[in-house]
Amino acid sequence: MQSWTLITGLLLALACCTSADINGQSGYMDVGSFARVGTTKFKGSKLDVFEIDGVRVAEPRVAFQSSCSALKFSRVYMKYQLTLSVRIDANTLRSRKGSSKKVGRVSIIGLNVKADQGLSSRQSGLSVMARVKNSGRRADLIFLCSSFRRCRYLRDELVSNPSDIGRALQFEAFGRVGSSPVRFGGRSSANLPRLRCNRHRWIVFQRRVDGSLSFAQNWDSYVKGFGNPSSNYWMGLDRLSEMTKTGEKNGYALTSRCRLRIEAQSLKGKKYKAEFRMFQVLGPEQQYRLRVGQQVGRSALGNGFLYHKEKRFSTFDRDHDSYRHSCSRRFGYGGWWYGSCHHVNLNGAYTTDRKITHNPTYNSFAVNGKYVPMRRTLMKFKCY
């Protein structure tokens, strides 16, 4: 059973987060209303034991796992997302030989999360939610950030100071003991171990697999993004700029620590690829200008793409190219980093006509002086 519990944002003005009343939690009885009959130890944690409806149960133990996911953009919540794995140990008591007291089974349904003011002040605008899964045995702790940079800062803090984050969070489990709906009091998790975060995952920002989605989109669509990440897709210039943004040191912009890879396959099945050591898309004030560094090796695709270095982005309704007319309007109405006009045009019109061997209007790039249409294209990046 899976259950989502949404937590209020961790705002600077708040002393701590408070849990939203979701999934009928108001109908759950606080465990404090039952008799506390002792304590037990389980994997280094001291847990209170209660008697509920004639059976003994221990409060659940929540423990972080050692892995966290790569940062990604959540299209559901329209925020950047970092996910940690959490284990829930709900049945920590065992029946004692000769004891007349029964041991009850706790079924976890949901998990609330609270954070102290210290984490709120360091991570303004952060929100947290827990998704319980595996029949209450595990949960995903999901941090939602207002920007990619804030999530990256949180991830770095988790890696370098895991105990600080662990101490800042408290968990409140709720579920059932027999037929009784019970809410357990808030408690800290077991120690947060040193995390192994997937920091260098390739992130796809452009993909074409067929002609079912037109890339003849206007400026606003290219800025916001369109399509499906697992099919035909354009991430969006705003998010692309945010995720490849550089910081500053002593008033000077740092070099982008992102890498670019491009893959393509022609209608005849021939594959091409290119990779660049540096990649960045600047902000809207520079019309999302493209920056790329040195090519890894040499390829026809990479050589052609270098032409677009330092070019501004253009669409059919927003022209920033150096051609006296609109490159987008002339060559397929797709958005691209046109100059005057292109050597690579991966957002051009899509064709399945194998007889076309030279036409710059289509999703193509120049191979031996001819613009060869592509069946599939993929553009992705990763940052260090």
C-alpha positions as CSV (number, residue, x, y, z in Angstrom):
1,M,0.0,0.0,0.0
2,Q,1.3,3.4,-0.8
3,S,0.4,6.6,0.9
4,W,1.5,10.2,0.3
5,T,1.8,12.6,3.2
6,L,2.5,16.2,2.2
7,I,4.2,18.4,4.7
8,T,4.1,22.2,4.8
9,G,7.1,24.1,3.5
10,L,10.1,24.7,5.7
11,L,9.9,28.5,5.7
12,L,12.2,30.9,7.4
13,A,9.3,32.5,9.3
14,L,8.2,29.3,10.8
15,A,9.7,27.6,13.9
16,C,9.1,24.2,12.4
17,C,6.9,22.3,10.0
18,T,3.4,21.1,10.9
19,S,1.8,18.1,9.3
20,A,-1.2,18.4,7.1
21,D,-4.3,16.5,8.1
22,I,-4.4,14.0,5.3
23,N,-5.8,10.5,4.8
24,G,-8.1,10.9,7.9
25,Q,-5.3,11.2,10.4
26,S,-7.7,13.1,12.7
27,G,-9.3,9.7,13.4
28,Y,-6.1,8.2,14.9
29,M,-5.6,7.9,18.6
30,D,-2.4,9.3,20.1
31,V,-0.3,6.5,21.5
32,G,0.1,8.6,24.7
33,S,-3.5,7.8,25.6
34,F,-2.5,4.2,26.1
35,A,-0.5,2.8,29.0
36,R,3.3,2.9,28.7
37,V,4.6,-0.3,30.1
38,G,8.3,0.0,29.6
39,T,11.1,0.3,27.0
40,T,13.0,-2.0,24.6
41,K,16.2,-1.7,22.7
42,F,16.4,-2.4,19.0
43,K,19.5,-1.9,16.8
44,G,20.8,0.8,19.1
45,S,17.5,2.7,19.5
46,K,15.6,2.9,22.8
47,L,11.9,2.5,22.0
48,D,8.9,3.0,24.3
49,V,6.5,0.0,24.7
50,F,2.7,0.5,25.1
51,E,-0.2,-1.8,25.8
52,I,-3.0,-1.3,23.3
53,D,-6.1,-3.4,23.4
54,G,-4.5,-5.9,25.6
55,V,-1.3,-6.4,23.6
56,R,2.2,-4.9,23.9
57,V,3.6,-2.9,21.0
58,A,6.8,-0.9,20.6
59,E,6.8,2.4,18.8
60,P,8.2,2.2,15.2
61,R,11.9,2.8,14.5
62,V,12.7,4.9,11.5
63,A,16.2,4.5,10.0
64,F,17.8,6.2,7.0
65,Q,19.4,4.0,4.3
66,S,22.8,4.9,2.8
67,S,21.7,5.9,-0.7
68,C,20.0,8.9,-2.2
69,S,18.7,9.5,-5.7
70,A,20.1,11.8,-8.3
71,L,18.5,15.3,-8.5
72,K,15.7,15.6,-10.9
73,F,12.8,17.9,-11.8
74,S,9.3,16.7,-10.7
75,R,6.8,17.6,-13.4
76,V,4.0,16.7,-10.8
77,Y,5.1,19.3,-8.3
78,M,7.0,21.6,-10.7
79,K,10.0,21.6,-8.3
80,Y,13.4,20.0,-8.1
81,Q,13.5,16.7,-6.1
82,L,15.9,14.8,-4.0
83,T,14.9,11.4,-2.6
84,L,16.3,9.5,0.4
85,S,15.4,5.9,1.3
86,V,14.0,5.2,4.8
87,R,13.4,1.9,6.5
88,I,10.5,1.5,9.0
89,D,10.9,-1.2,11.7
90,A,7.4,-1.6,13.1
91,N,7.5,-5.0,14.7
92,T,10.5,-4.8,17.1
93,L,9.0,-6.9,20.0
94,R,9.2,-10.6,20.4
95,S,7.0,-12.8,22.6
96,R,8.8,-13.9,25.7
97,K,8.7,-17.6,26.7
98,G,6.2,-18.1,29.5
99,S,4.8,-14.5,29.3
100,S,1.1,-14.0,29.4
101,K,1.3,-10.7,27.5
102,K,0.7,-10.9,23.8
103,V,2.8,-9.0,21.3
104,G,0.8,-7.0,18.8
105,R,1.6,-6.3,15.2
106,V,1.8,-2.6,14.0
107,S,0.8,-1.9,10.5
108,I,2.2,1.4,9.3
109,I,0.1,3.4,6.9
110,G,1.7,6.8,6.8
111,L,4.6,8.9,8.0
112,N,4.7,12.6,8.9
113,V,7.9,14.6,8.9
114,K,8.9,17.6,11.0
115,A,12.0,19.7,10.8
116,D,13.6,22.1,13.3
117,Q,14.2,25.8,12.8
118,G,17.9,25.3,12.0
119,L,17.2,23.3,8.8
120,S,14.5,25.8,7.9
121,S,16.9,28.7,8.1
122,R,19.5,27.0,6.0
123,Q,17.1,25.7,3.4
124,S,14.5,28.5,2.8
125,G,11.6,27.4,0.6
126,L,12.2,23.6,1.1
127,S,9.3,21.2,1.6
128,V,9.3,17.5,2.6
129,M,7.0,14.6,2.1
130,A,7.1,10.9,2.9
131,R,5.8,8.2,0.6
132,V,5.2,4.9,2.5
133,K,5.6,1.7,0.4
134,N,6.4,-2.0,0.7
135,S,3.4,-2.5,3.1
136,G,4.7,0.0,5.6
137,R,8.3,-1.4,5.7
138,R,9.9,1.3,3.7
139,A,9.4,4.9,2.7
140,D,10.8,7.5,0.3
141,L,11.7,10.8,2.0
142,I,11.3,13.4,-0.7
143,F,12.8,16.9,-0.5
144,L,11.3,19.5,-2.9
145,C,13.4,22.6,-3.6
146,S,12.4,25.8,-5.4
147,S,15.6,25.7,-7.4
148,F,18.2,23.2,-8.7
149,R,21.0,25.0,-6.8
150,R,19.1,24.7,-3.5
151,C,18.7,21.0,-4.0
152,R,22.3,20.6,-4.9
153,Y,23.3,22.5,-1.7
154,L,21.1,20.2,0.3
155,R,22.6,17.1,-1.3
156,D,26.1,18.4,-0.5
157,E,25.1,19.0,3.1
158,L,23.7,15.6,3.4
159,V,26.9,14.0,2.1
160,S,29.2,16.1,4.2
161,N,27.2,16.5,7.4
162,P,24.6,13.6,7.5
163,S,24.2,13.7,11.3
164,D,23.2,17.4,11.2
165,I,20.3,16.6,8.8
166,G,19.4,13.4,10.8
167,R,19.0,15.4,14.0
168,A,17.0,18.1,12.3
169,L,14.2,15.7,11.3
170,Q,11.5,14.0,13.4
171,F,9.1,11.3,12.2
172,E,5.6,10.6,13.3
173,A,4.2,7.2,12.2
174,F,0.5,6.3,12.1
175,G,-1.1,3.0,11.4
176,R,-3.1,0.3,13.1
177,V,-2.7,-2.1,16.0
178,G,-5.3,-4.7,15.4
179,S,-8.5,-2.7,14.7
180,S,-7.2,0.4,16.6
181,P,-5.9,3.3,14.5
182,V,-2.9,4.7,16.3
183,R,-0.6,7.7,15.9
184,F,2.8,7.4,17.4
185,G,4.6,10.5,18.9
186,G,7.4,12.2,17.0
187,R,10.9,10.9,17.4
188,S,14.2,11.2,15.7
189,S,15.4,8.6,13.3
190,A,18.3,6.2,13.9
191,N,21.6,7.8,12.9
192,L,21.8,9.0,9.3
193,P,24.7,7.1,7.8
194,R,27.2,8.5,5.4
195,L,25.3,8.7,2.1
196,R,26.3,7.5,-1.4
197,C,24.4,9.9,-3.6
198,N,24.1,9.4,-7.4
199,R,25.6,12.8,-8.2
200,H,26.6,12.3,-11.8
201,R,23.5,10.9,-13.6
202,W,23.1,11.9,-17.2
203,I,19.9,14.1,-17.6
204,V,18.1,14.0,-20.9
205,F,16.9,17.5,-22.1
206,Q,16.1,16.7,-25.8
207,R,14.8,13.4,-27.3
208,R,13.2,12.6,-30.6
209,V,12.0,9.1,-31.5
210,D,9.3,9.6,-34.1
211,G,7.2,12.3,-35.7
212,S,4.2,12.1,-33.3
213,L,5.1,15.4,-31.6
214,S,5.9,18.5,-33.6
215,F,8.9,20.5,-32.5
216,A,7.5,23.5,-34.5
217,Q,6.8,25.2,-31.1
218,N,6.8,28.9,-30.1
219,W,9.2,30.7,-27.8
220,D,7.1,30.2,-24.6
221,S,7.0,26.4,-25.3
222,Y,10.7,26.1,-25.7
223,V,11.3,28.1,-22.5
224,K,8.8,26.0,-20.4
225,G,9.4,22.7,-22.1
226,F,7.1,20.2,-23.8
227,G,6.6,16.5,-24.5
228,N,7.3,13.3,-22.4
229,P,10.7,12.6,-21.0
230,S,10.5,9.0,-22.1
231,S,9.5,9.8,-25.6
232,N,9.7,13.0,-27.7
233,Y,10.8,15.7,-25.3
234,W,12.3,19.1,-24.8
235,M,13.1,19.9,-21.1
236,G,12.7,23.7,-21.3
237,L,15.3,26.5,-21.5
238,D,14.5,27.8,-18.0
239,R,15.2,24.5,-16.3
240,L,18.2,23.9,-18.6
241,S,19.7,27.2,-17.7
242,E,19.0,26.7,-14.0
243,M,20.6,23.3,-13.9
244,T,23.8,24.3,-15.7
245,K,24.2,27.6,-14.0
246,T,27.6,28.5,-12.6
247,G,28.3,30.1,-9.3
248,E,30.7,33.0,-8.5
249,K,33.9,33.2,-6.5
250,N,35.5,36.6,-5.6
251,G,33.1,38.3,-8.0
252,Y,34.1,36.1,-11.0
253,A,31.9,33.6,-12.7
254,L,33.1,30.0,-12.3
255,T,33.5,27.7,-15.3
256,S,30.5,25.3,-15.7
257,R,31.2,21.8,-14.4
258,C,28.6,20.2,-16.7
259,R,29.3,17.9,-19.6
260,L,27.3,17.5,-22.8
261,R,26.7,14.4,-24.9
262,I,24.7,14.2,-28.2
263,E,23.6,10.9,-29.9
264,A,21.9,10.5,-33.2
265,Q,20.8,7.7,-35.6
266,S,20.1,8.2,-39.3
267,L,17.1,6.7,-41.1
268,K,19.5,4.0,-42.4
269,G,20.6,3.1,-38.9
270,K,24.0,4.7,-38.8
271,K,24.9,6.1,-35.4
272,Y,26.7,9.3,-34.5
273,K,27.8,10.8,-31.2
274,A,29.6,13.7,-29.8
275,E,30.7,14.9,-26.3
276,F,31.9,18.2,-24.9
277,R,33.8,18.8,-21.7
278,M,31.9,21.9,-20.7
279,F,28.2,22.8,-21.3
280,Q,26.1,25.7,-20.1
281,V,22.9,27.5,-21.3
282,L,22.9,31.1,-20.1
283,G,19.8,32.8,-18.8
284,P,16.9,34.7,-20.4
285,E,18.7,38.0,-20.3
286,Q,21.1,36.5,-22.9
287,Q,18.4,34.7,-24.8
288,Y,19.7,31.3,-23.5
289,R,23.0,31.6,-25.2
290,L,24.8,28.3,-25.7
291,R,28.3,27.6,-24.2
292,V,30.3,24.4,-24.9
293,G,33.9,23.5,-24.2
294,Q,36.4,21.3,-25.9
295,Q,35.1,18.3,-27.8
296,V,36.1,14.9,-26.6
297,G,37.7,13.3,-29.6
298,R,36.4,14.4,-33.1
299,S,33.2,13.6,-34.9
300,A,31.1,15.0,-37.8
301,L,28.3,15.7,-35.3
302,G,30.6,17.4,-32.8
303,N,32.4,19.4,-35.4
304,G,29.1,20.7,-36.7
305,F,27.7,21.5,-33.3
306,L,30.7,23.7,-32.5
307,Y,29.4,26.1,-35.0
308,H,26.5,26.9,-32.6
309,K,28.8,27.8,-29.7
310,E,27.9,31.2,-28.3
311,K,24.8,31.5,-30.4
312,R,21.5,32.7,-28.9
313,F,18.3,30.6,-29.0
314,S,15.7,31.5,-31.7
315,T,12.2,30.3,-32.5
316,F,9.9,31.2,-35.4
317,D,8.3,33.9,-33.3
318,R,11.4,35.2,-31.5
319,D,14.4,35.7,-33.8
320,H,17.9,36.1,-32.4
321,D,20.0,34.7,-35.2
322,S,22.4,36.5,-37.5
323,Y,20.5,35.7,-40.7
324,R,18.6,38.6,-42.4
325,H,15.5,36.4,-42.2
326,S,14.3,33.9,-39.7
327,C,16.4,30.6,-39.7
328,S,13.6,28.9,-37.8
329,R,10.9,29.9,-40.3
330,R,13.1,28.8,-43.3
331,F,14.2,25.5,-41.8
332,G,11.4,23.6,-40.2
333,Y,10.0,26.1,-37.6
334,G,11.9,24.4,-34.7
335,G,13.7,26.3,-31.9
336,W,17.6,26.2,-32.0
337,W,20.8,28.0,-31.4
338,Y,20.9,29.4,-34.9
339,G,23.6,31.5,-36.4
340,S,23.4,32.1,-40.1
341,C,21.8,29.5,-40.0
342,H,23.0,26.0,-38.9
343,H,25.3,23.0,-39.3
344,V,23.2,21.0,-36.9
345,N,19.3,21.3,-36.7
346,L,18.1,18.6,-34.3
347,N,14.8,20.3,-33.6
348,G,13.9,20.7,-37.3
349,A,10.9,19.0,-39.0
350,Y,10.7,15.2,-38.8
351,T,10.7,12.9,-41.8
352,T,10.6,9.2,-42.4
353,D,11.2,9.5,-46.1
354,R,14.4,7.5,-46.7
355,K,14.8,9.0,-50.2
356,I,15.7,12.4,-48.6
357,T,19.5,12.5,-48.3
358,H,20.1,16.2,-48.2
359,N,17.7,18.8,-46.8
360,P,18.6,21.2,-43.9
361,T,14.9,21.7,-43.1
362,Y,14.7,18.4,-41.4
363,N,16.1,17.0,-38.1
364,S,19.6,16.7,-39.5
365,F,23.2,17.7,-39.5
366,A,25.9,18.0,-42.1
367,V,27.7,14.8,-43.0
368,N,30.3,15.2,-45.8
369,G,28.5,18.3,-47.1
370,K,25.0,16.8,-47.0
371,Y,22.3,17.4,-44.4
372,V,21.3,13.8,-43.4
373,P,17.9,13.4,-41.7
374,M,17.9,11.6,-38.4
375,R,15.5,9.0,-37.1
376,R,16.4,9.4,-33.4
377,T,18.3,12.1,-31.5
378,L,19.2,12.5,-27.9
379,M,20.9,15.3,-26.0
380,K,21.9,15.0,-22.3
381,F,24.2,16.5,-19.7
382,K,25.6,15.7,-16.3
383,C,27.2,18.1,-13.7
384,Y,29.9,17.4,-11.2
